[in-house]
Amino acid sequence: MMHTYVGGCQCGKVRYEMSGEIGEVIACNCSRCGKLGTLLTFVPAENFKLLSGEDATTLYKFNKGIIQHRFCTTCGVESFANGKAPNGAEMVAVNVRCLDDIDLDSLNVKKFDGKKY
């Protein structure tokens, strides 16, 4: 059964909801995620809805440029990013640290060596 989660940035300008199950989250050590401390879950784009703040985000791309990192222009928090999954499907990477009422201690964290890529 899918659960709906709501989240966003620190100042509240960027708000969204995502539907899915958060089983395992990814802790990536690439040059960006490692510095931000993100814990990521991935959902198909159709399971993500931006509720507010599209005009309050700015875009950052690095490395191969396949992920569009979006962050709030006011508070600087990157609560989600969008791009393509390895199979070419549109997906959204959600920083679970930015979801409301999530118990971070209950999550199964998998380390991903993004420095290799």
DSSP file (Angstrom, degrees, kcal/mol; ACC not computed):
  #  RESIDUE AA STRUCTURE BP1 BP2  ACC     N-H-->O    O-->H-N    N-H-->O    O-->H-N    TCO  KAPPA ALPHA  PHI   PSI    X-CA   Y-CA   Z-CA
    1    1 A M              0   0    0      0, 0.0     2,-0.2     0, 0.0    19,-0.0   0.000 360.0 360.0 360.0 132.1    0.0    0.0    0.0
    2    2 A M        -     0   0    0     19,-0.1     2,-0.3    17,-0.1    19,-0.2  -0.545 360.0-151.9 -81.2 142.8    1.4    3.4   -1.0
    3    3 A H  E     -A   20   0A   0     17,-1.4    17,-2.5    -2,-0.2     2,-0.5  -0.850  10.5-132.4-109.8 147.5    1.7    6.1    1.6
    4    4 A T  E     -A   19   0A   0     -2,-0.3     2,-0.3    15,-0.2    15,-0.2  -0.903  23.3-170.6-103.9 127.4    1.6    9.8    0.9
    5    5 A Y  E     -A   18   0A   0     13,-3.2    13,-2.5    -2,-0.5     2,-0.4  -0.871   7.6-154.3-114.3 148.3    4.3   12.0    2.4
    6    6 A V  E     +A   17   0A   0     -2,-0.3    94,-3.2    94,-0.3     2,-0.3  -0.956  28.7 138.8-121.6 141.8    4.4   15.8    2.5
    7    7 A G  E     +AB  16  99A   0      9,-2.4     9,-2.5    -2,-0.4     2,-0.3  -0.905  12.5 157.2-161.1-171.6    7.6   17.8    2.8
    8    8 A G  E     -A   15   0A   0     90,-2.0     7,-0.2    -2,-0.3    70,-0.0  -0.988  44.1 -40.9 167.0-166.1    9.6   20.8    1.6
    9    9 A C        -     0   0    0      5,-1.7     3,-0.1    -2,-0.3    69,-0.0  -0.145  58.7 -98.2 -81.6 178.4   12.3   23.3    2.4
   10   10 A Q  S    S+     0   0    0      1,-0.2    -1,-0.1     2,-0.1    66,-0.0   0.899 120.0  45.1 -67.6 -43.0   13.2   25.0    5.7
   11   11 A C  S    S-     0   0    0      1,-0.1    -1,-0.2    66,-0.0     0, 0.0   0.658 108.0-121.4 -81.2 -13.9   11.4   28.3    5.1
   12   12 A G  S    S+     0   0    0      2,-0.2    -2,-0.1    -3,-0.1    -1,-0.1   0.431  80.9 114.6  93.1  -1.1    8.2   26.6    3.7
   13   13 A K  S    S+     0   0    0      1,-0.1     2,-0.6    43,-0.1    43,-0.1   0.888  73.5  56.0 -69.3 -36.8    8.2   28.2    0.2
   14   14 A V  S    S+     0   0    0     42,-0.1    -5,-1.7    39,-0.1     2,-0.4  -0.868  71.3 165.2 -99.2 119.7    8.8   24.9   -1.5
   15   15 A R  E     +AC   8  52A   0     37,-2.1    36,-2.0    -2,-0.6    37,-2.0  -0.986   2.1 158.0-134.7 144.2    6.2   22.2   -0.6
   16   16 A Y  E     -AC   7  50A   0     -9,-2.5    -9,-2.4    -2,-0.4     2,-0.3  -0.955  26.9-137.2-153.8 169.3    5.4   18.9   -2.2
   17   17 A E  E     -AC   6  49A   0     32,-2.2    32,-2.8    -2,-0.3     2,-0.3  -0.982  14.9-168.7-132.4 149.9    3.9   15.5   -1.7
   18   18 A M  E     -AC   5  48A   0    -13,-2.5   -13,-3.2    -2,-0.3     2,-0.4  -0.985  10.8-146.4-135.8 147.6    5.1   12.1   -2.8
   19   19 A S  E     +A    4   0A   0     28,-2.5     2,-0.3    -2,-0.3   -15,-0.2  -0.946  50.7  76.4-114.9 134.5    3.4    8.8   -2.9
   20   20 A G  E    S-A    3   0A   0    -17,-2.5   -17,-1.4    -2,-0.4     2,-0.5  -0.944  75.0 -73.9 159.1-176.3    5.3    5.5   -2.3
   21   21 A E        -     0   0    0     -2,-0.3     2,-1.0   -19,-0.2   -19,-0.1  -0.948  31.1-144.2-112.6 132.8    6.9    3.4    0.3
   22   22 A I        +     0   0    0     -2,-0.5     3,-0.1     1,-0.2    86,-0.1  -0.822  41.0 145.8 -97.9  99.7   10.2    4.4    1.9
   23   23 A G        +     0   0    0     -2,-1.0    85,-1.1     1,-0.4     2,-0.4   0.874  67.0   9.9 -93.8 -73.7   12.0    1.1    2.4
   24   24 A E  E     -d  108   0B   0     83,-0.1    -1,-0.4    85,-0.0     2,-0.3  -0.887  68.1-156.4-110.8 139.5   15.7    1.8    1.9
   25   25 A V  E     -d  109   0B   0     83,-2.6    85,-3.2    -2,-0.4     2,-0.5  -0.853  16.2-124.4-114.2 155.3   17.2    5.2    1.6
   26   26 A I  E     -dE 110  40B   0     14,-2.7    14,-2.6    -2,-0.3     2,-0.7  -0.837  12.9-165.2-103.7 129.9   20.5    6.1   -0.1
   27   27 A A  E     -d  111   0B   0     83,-2.6    85,-2.3    -2,-0.5     2,-0.3  -0.927  21.8-165.9-108.9 101.9   23.4    8.0    1.6
   28   28 A C  E     -d  112   0B   0     -2,-0.7     9,-0.2    10,-0.4    85,-0.2  -0.644  19.4-157.3 -92.4 145.2   25.6    9.0   -1.3
   29   29 A N        +     0   0    0     83,-1.6    84,-0.1    -2,-0.3    -1,-0.1   0.129  46.5 132.0-107.7  20.0   29.1   10.2   -0.9
   30   30 A C  S  > S-     0   0    0     82,-0.2     4,-2.2     1,-0.1     5,-0.4  -0.108  78.9 -90.8 -63.8 173.1   29.5   12.2   -4.1
   31   31 A S  T  4 S+     0   0    0     83,-0.2     4,-0.3     1,-0.2    -1,-0.1   0.758 125.0  35.5 -61.3 -25.4   30.8   15.7   -4.0
   32   32 A R  T >> S+     0   0    0      2,-0.1     4,-2.0     3,-0.1     3,-0.5   0.919 120.1  41.6 -92.1 -58.0   27.3   17.2   -3.6
   33   33 A C  H 3>>S+     0   0    0      1,-0.2     4,-2.8     2,-0.2     5,-0.9   0.867 111.1  58.4 -60.5 -38.1   25.4   14.7   -1.5
   34   34 A G  H 3<5S+     0   0    0     -4,-2.2    -1,-0.2     1,-0.2    -3,-0.1   0.868 110.7  41.8 -61.3 -37.0   28.3   14.1    0.9
   35   35 A K  H <45S+     0   0    0     -3,-0.5    -1,-0.2    -5,-0.4    -2,-0.2   0.816 118.6  45.4 -79.1 -31.4   28.5   17.7    1.8
   36   36 A L  H  <5S-     0   0    0     -4,-2.0    -2,-0.2     2,-0.0    -3,-0.2   0.762  96.9-136.7 -83.5 -25.8   24.7   18.1    2.1
   37   37 A G  T  <5 +     0   0    0     -4,-2.8    -3,-0.2    -5,-0.2    -4,-0.1   0.803  37.9 175.5  74.8  28.7   24.1   15.0    4.1
   38   38 A T      < -     0   0    0     -5,-0.9     2,-0.5   -10,-0.1   -10,-0.4  -0.324  26.6-155.2 -68.9 149.2   21.0   14.0    2.0
   39   39 A L        -     0   0    0    -12,-0.1    57,-2.7     2,-0.0    58,-0.5  -0.993  27.0-155.6-119.4 117.9   19.2   10.7    2.5
   40   40 A L  E     +EF  26  95B   0    -14,-2.6   -14,-2.7    -2,-0.5     2,-0.3  -0.762  24.9 178.5-110.3 140.5   17.5    9.9   -0.7
   41   41 A T  E     - F   0  94B   0     53,-2.0    53,-3.2    -2,-0.4     2,-0.4  -0.944  23.3-139.5-124.3 153.8   14.5    7.9   -1.8
   42   42 A F  E     + F   0  93B   0     -2,-0.3    51,-0.2    51,-0.2    -2,-0.0  -0.936  20.8 175.8-120.9 135.3   13.4    7.7   -5.5
   43   43 A V  E     - F   0  92B   0     49,-2.4    49,-2.8    -2,-0.4   -23,-0.1  -0.965  39.7 -95.9-133.1 150.6    9.9    7.8   -6.9
   44   44 A P  E >   - F   0  91B   0      0, 0.0     3,-2.6     0, 0.0    47,-0.3  -0.367  42.5-112.8 -59.1 146.5    8.5    7.9  -10.4
   45   45 A A  G >  S+     0   0    0     45,-1.9     3,-1.6     1,-0.3    46,-0.1   0.812 116.5  62.1 -54.2 -33.3    7.7   11.5  -11.5
   46   46 A E  G 3  S+     0   0    0     44,-0.3    -1,-0.3     1,-0.3    45,-0.1   0.631  97.8  58.6 -71.2 -10.4    4.0   10.7  -11.5
   47   47 A N  G <  S+     0   0    0     -3,-2.6   -28,-2.5   -29,-0.0     2,-0.4   0.241  97.0  75.6 -98.4  11.9    4.2   10.0   -7.8
   48   48 A F  E <   -C   18   0A   0     -3,-1.6     2,-0.4   -30,-0.2   -30,-0.2  -0.983  56.5-176.4-126.5 133.5    5.5   13.5   -7.0
   49   49 A K  E     -C   17   0A   0    -32,-2.8   -32,-2.2    -2,-0.4     2,-0.7  -0.969  20.2-143.0-133.8 119.5    3.5   16.7   -6.9
   50   50 A L  E     -C   16   0A   0     -2,-0.4   -34,-0.3   -34,-0.2     3,-0.1  -0.709  18.0-176.1 -77.9 116.9    5.0   20.1   -6.3
   51   51 A L  E     -     0   0A   0    -36,-2.0     2,-0.3    -2,-0.7   -35,-0.2   0.836  62.3 -12.0 -85.6 -36.2    2.4   22.0   -4.3
   52   52 A S  E    S+C   15   0A   0    -37,-2.0   -37,-2.1     1,-0.1    -1,-0.3  -0.987 103.9  54.5-159.6 156.4    4.1   25.3   -4.1
   53   53 A G    >   +     0   0    0     -2,-0.3     3,-1.6   -39,-0.2     4,-0.2   0.573  47.1 135.4  98.8  11.2    7.4   27.1   -4.8
   54   54 A E  G >  S+     0   0    0      1,-0.3     3,-1.1     2,-0.2   -40,-0.1   0.909  84.3  46.7 -56.6 -39.1    8.2   26.3   -8.4
   55   55 A D  G 3  S+     0   0    0      1,-0.2    -1,-0.3     3,-0.0   -41,-0.1   0.536 106.4  61.4 -78.2  -5.8    9.1   30.0   -8.8
   56   56 A A  G <  S+     0   0    0     -3,-1.6    17,-2.9   -43,-0.1    18,-0.4   0.253  91.7  83.9-103.2  10.3   11.1   29.8   -5.6
   57   57 A T  E <   -G   72   0B   0     -3,-1.1     2,-0.3    15,-0.2    15,-0.2  -0.798  56.4-161.5-112.7 157.0   13.6   27.2   -6.8
   58   58 A T  E     -G   71   0B   0     13,-2.2    13,-2.1    -2,-0.3     2,-0.4  -0.907  21.0-118.0-129.4 162.4   16.7   27.4   -8.8
   59   59 A L  E     -G   70   0B   0     -2,-0.3     2,-0.4    11,-0.2    11,-0.2  -0.791  23.0-177.4-109.2 140.4   18.5   24.7  -10.7
   60   60 A Y  E     -G   69   0B   0      9,-2.3     9,-2.2    -2,-0.4     2,-0.4  -0.993   4.0-179.2-135.6 129.6   22.0   23.3  -10.3
   61   61 A K        +     0   0    0     -2,-0.4     2,-0.3     7,-0.2     7,-0.1  -0.954   8.1 164.7-123.8 146.6   23.6   20.6  -12.5
   62   62 A F    >   +     0   0    0      5,-0.4     3,-2.7    -2,-0.4     5,-0.3  -0.919  49.6  12.4-148.7 176.5   27.0   19.1  -12.1
   63   63 A N  T 3  S-     0   0    0      1,-0.3    -2,-0.0    -2,-0.3     0, 0.0  -0.346 136.4  -4.1  54.4-117.4   29.0   16.1  -13.3
   64   64 A K  T 3  S-     0   0    0     -2,-0.2    -1,-0.3     1,-0.0    -3,-0.0   0.563  91.5-130.5 -83.1  -8.1   27.1   14.5  -16.2
   65   65 A G  S <  S+     0   0    0     -3,-2.7    -2,-0.1     2,-0.1    -1,-0.0   0.664  70.2 124.3  72.4  17.5   24.2   17.0  -15.7
   66   66 A I        +     0   0    0     -4,-0.3    18,-0.6     1,-0.1     2,-0.5   0.664  61.2  63.7 -86.6 -15.0   21.5   14.3  -15.7
   67   67 A I  E    S- H   0  83B   0     -5,-0.3     2,-0.9    16,-0.2    -5,-0.4  -0.934  73.4-147.3-110.7 131.4   20.0   15.2  -12.4
   68   68 A Q  E     - H   0  82B   0     14,-3.9    14,-2.0    -2,-0.5     2,-0.5  -0.829  14.9-155.5 -97.3 100.5   18.4   18.6  -11.9
   69   69 A H  E     -GH  60  81B   0     -9,-2.2    -9,-2.3    -2,-0.9     2,-0.5  -0.665  11.0-163.8 -78.7 121.3   19.1   19.6   -8.3
   70   70 A R  E     +GH  59  80B   0     10,-1.4    10,-0.8    -2,-0.5     9,-0.4  -0.912  11.7 174.1-110.6 129.5   16.5   22.1   -7.2
   71   71 A F  E     -G   58   0B   0    -13,-2.1   -13,-2.2    -2,-0.5     7,-0.2  -0.970  37.0 -97.2-136.0 155.7   16.9   24.2   -4.2
   72   72 A C  E  >  -G   57   0B   0      5,-2.0     4,-1.4    -2,-0.3   -15,-0.2  -0.459  21.9-146.6 -70.4 132.4   15.0   27.1   -2.5
   73   73 A T  T  4 S+     0   0    0    -17,-2.9    -1,-0.1    -2,-0.2   -16,-0.1   0.622  96.0  46.1 -75.2 -12.4   16.4   30.5   -3.4
   74   74 A T  T  4 S+     0   0    0    -18,-0.4    -1,-0.1     3,-0.1   -17,-0.1   0.908 129.2  14.9 -93.2 -56.4   15.4   31.8    0.1
   75   75 A C  T  4 S-     0   0    0      2,-0.1    -2,-0.1     0, 0.0    -1,-0.0   0.614  91.5-130.1 -99.9 -13.1   16.7   29.2    2.5
   76   76 A G     <  +     0   0    0     -4,-1.4     2,-0.3     1,-0.2    -3,-0.1   0.472  53.4 147.2  82.8   2.1   19.0   27.2    0.2
   77   77 A V        -     0   0    0     -6,-0.1    -5,-2.0     1,-0.1     2,-0.9  -0.566  40.4-149.9 -78.9 131.0   17.6   23.7    1.1
   78   78 A E        +     0   0    0     -2,-0.3    -7,-0.2    -7,-0.2     3,-0.1  -0.861  27.1 164.0 -96.2 102.8   17.6   21.1   -1.6
   79   79 A S        +     0   0    0     -2,-0.9    16,-2.2    -9,-0.4     2,-0.3   0.610  63.3   6.0 -97.3 -13.5   14.6   19.0   -0.7
   80   80 A F  E     -HI  70  94B   0    -10,-0.8   -10,-1.4    14,-0.2     2,-0.3  -0.985  54.5-164.1-159.4 164.1   14.3   17.2   -4.1
   81   81 A A  E     -HI  69  93B   0     12,-2.1    12,-2.8    -2,-0.3     2,-0.3  -0.965  13.4-147.7-144.7 156.8   15.9   16.7   -7.5
   82   82 A N  E     +HI  68  92B   0    -14,-2.0   -14,-3.9    -2,-0.3     2,-0.3  -0.938  33.8 113.4-131.1 156.9   14.6   15.4  -10.7
   83   83 A G  E     -HI  67  91B   0      8,-2.2     8,-2.7    -2,-0.3     2,-0.4  -0.892  59.7 -50.0 179.3-151.0   16.0   13.4  -13.6
   84   84 A K  E     - I   0  90B   0    -18,-0.6     6,-0.2    -2,-0.3     5,-0.1  -0.929  41.0-130.3-118.5 139.2   15.9   10.1  -15.4
   85   85 A A    >   -     0   0    0      4,-3.3     3,-2.6    -2,-0.4     6,-0.0  -0.319  42.4 -94.2 -72.8 165.7   16.2    6.6  -13.8
   86   86 A P  T 3  S+     0   0    0      0, 0.0    -1,-0.1     0, 0.0    -2,-0.0   0.785 128.5  56.1 -54.8 -27.4   18.7    4.2  -15.4
   87   87 A N  T 3  S-     0   0    0      2,-0.1     3,-0.1     1,-0.0    -2,-0.0   0.420 122.5-106.3 -85.5   2.9   15.9    2.8  -17.5
   88   88 A G  S <  S+     0   0    0     -3,-2.6     2,-0.1     1,-0.3     3,-0.0   0.329  75.1 137.0  92.9  -7.2   15.1    6.3  -18.9
   89   89 A A        -     0   0    0      1,-0.1    -4,-3.3    -5,-0.1    -1,-0.3  -0.464  63.3-104.1 -74.3 143.8   11.9    6.9  -16.9
   90   90 A E  E     + I   0  84B   0     -6,-0.2   -45,-1.9    -2,-0.1     2,-0.3  -0.478  51.4 172.7 -65.8 133.9   11.4   10.3  -15.3
   91   91 A M  E     -FI  44  83B   0     -8,-2.7    -8,-2.2   -47,-0.3     2,-0.4  -0.919  27.6-138.5-140.5 165.1   12.0   10.1  -11.6
   92   92 A V  E     -FI  43  82B   0    -49,-2.8   -49,-2.4    -2,-0.3     2,-0.6  -0.997  10.1-148.0-127.4 132.1   12.3   12.4   -8.6
   93   93 A A  E     -FI  42  81B   0    -12,-2.8   -12,-2.1    -2,-0.4     2,-0.5  -0.894  20.2-161.3 -96.7 118.8   15.0   12.0   -5.8
   94   94 A V  E     -FI  41  80B   0    -53,-3.2   -53,-2.0    -2,-0.6     2,-1.0  -0.880  18.0-134.2-107.0 130.1   13.5   13.1   -2.5
   95   95 A N  E >   -F   40   0B   0    -16,-2.2     3,-2.5    -2,-0.5   -55,-0.2  -0.730  16.1-157.9 -78.8 105.5   15.6   14.1    0.4
   96   96 A V  G >  S+     0   0    0    -57,-2.7     3,-1.5    -2,-1.0    -1,-0.2   0.708  86.8  72.6 -64.6 -18.3   13.7   12.2    3.2
   97   97 A R  G 3  S+     0   0    0    -58,-0.5    -1,-0.3     1,-0.2     5,-0.1   0.718  95.8  54.3 -63.8 -18.2   15.3   14.6    5.8
   98   98 A C  G <  S+     0   0    0     -3,-2.5   -90,-2.0   -19,-0.2     2,-0.3   0.372  84.5 105.6 -98.2   3.1   12.8   17.2    4.3
   99   99 A L  B X  S-B    7   0A   0     -3,-1.5     3,-0.9   -92,-0.2   -92,-0.3  -0.638  77.5-110.1 -83.6 142.0    9.7   15.1    4.8
  100  100 A D  T 3  S-     0   0    0    -94,-3.2   -94,-0.3    -2,-0.3    -1,-0.1  -0.453  91.8  -0.4 -69.5 139.2    7.3   16.1    7.6
  101  101 A D  T 3  S+     0   0    0      1,-0.2     2,-0.4    -2,-0.2    -1,-0.2   0.796  86.1 154.6  56.1  37.7    7.1   13.7   10.6
  102  102 A I    <   -     0   0    0     -3,-0.9     2,-1.1    -6,-0.1    -1,-0.2  -0.811  43.2-135.8 -97.0 137.3    9.6   11.1    9.3
  103  103 A D    >   -     0   0    0     -2,-0.4     3,-1.5     1,-0.2     4,-0.3  -0.778  19.0-172.2 -92.0  96.7   11.4    9.0   11.9
  104  104 A L  G >  S+     0   0    0     -2,-1.1     3,-1.3     1,-0.3    -1,-0.2   0.817  80.5  62.0 -61.6 -32.2   14.9    9.0   10.5
  105  105 A D  G 3  S+     0   0    0      1,-0.3    -1,-0.3    -3,-0.1    -2,-0.0   0.693  98.4  57.9 -68.5 -17.7   16.1    6.4   13.1
  106  106 A S  G <  S+     0   0    0     -3,-1.5    -1,-0.3     2,-0.1     2,-0.2   0.525  86.2 104.6 -88.7  -5.0   13.6    3.9   11.6
  107  107 A L  S <  S-     0   0    0     -3,-1.3     2,-0.8    -4,-0.3   -83,-0.1  -0.496  70.2-131.0 -83.3 145.0   15.1    4.0    8.1
  108  108 A N  E     -d   24   0B   0    -85,-1.1   -83,-2.6    -2,-0.2     2,-0.5  -0.853  29.7-155.5 -90.6 111.2   17.3    1.4    6.5
  109  109 A V  E     -d   25   0B   0     -2,-0.8     2,-0.5   -85,-0.2   -83,-0.2  -0.791   9.4-166.1 -99.1 126.3   20.3    3.4    5.1
  110  110 A K  E     -d   26   0B   0    -85,-3.2   -83,-2.6    -2,-0.5     2,-0.3  -0.937  18.4-132.7-109.3 128.3   22.3    2.0    2.2
  111  111 A K  E     -d   27   0B   0     -2,-0.5     2,-0.4   -85,-0.2   -83,-0.2  -0.630  19.6-164.3 -80.9 136.5   25.6    3.6    1.4
  112  112 A F  E     -d   28   0B   0    -85,-2.3     2,-1.8    -2,-0.3   -83,-1.6  -0.987  18.5-136.9-123.5 127.7   26.3    4.5   -2.2
  113  113 A D    >   +     0   0    0     -2,-0.4     3,-1.2     1,-0.2     4,-0.2  -0.565  35.4 162.2 -85.9  78.1   29.7    5.2   -3.5
  114  114 A G  G >   +     0   0    0     -2,-1.8     3,-1.2     1,-0.2   -83,-0.2   0.628  61.9  79.2 -72.2 -14.0   28.9    8.2   -5.8
  115  115 A K  G 3  S+     0   0    0      1,-0.3    -1,-0.2     2,-0.2    -2,-0.1   0.776  85.6  62.9 -63.9 -24.4   32.6    9.3   -5.8
  116  116 A K  G <         0   0    0     -3,-1.2    -1,-0.3     1,-0.2    -2,-0.2   0.746 360.0 360.0 -69.8 -22.9   33.1    6.5   -8.4
  117  117 A Y    <         0   0    0     -3,-1.2    -1,-0.2    -4,-0.2    -2,-0.2   0.395 360.0 360.0-108.2 360.0   30.8    8.2  -10.8
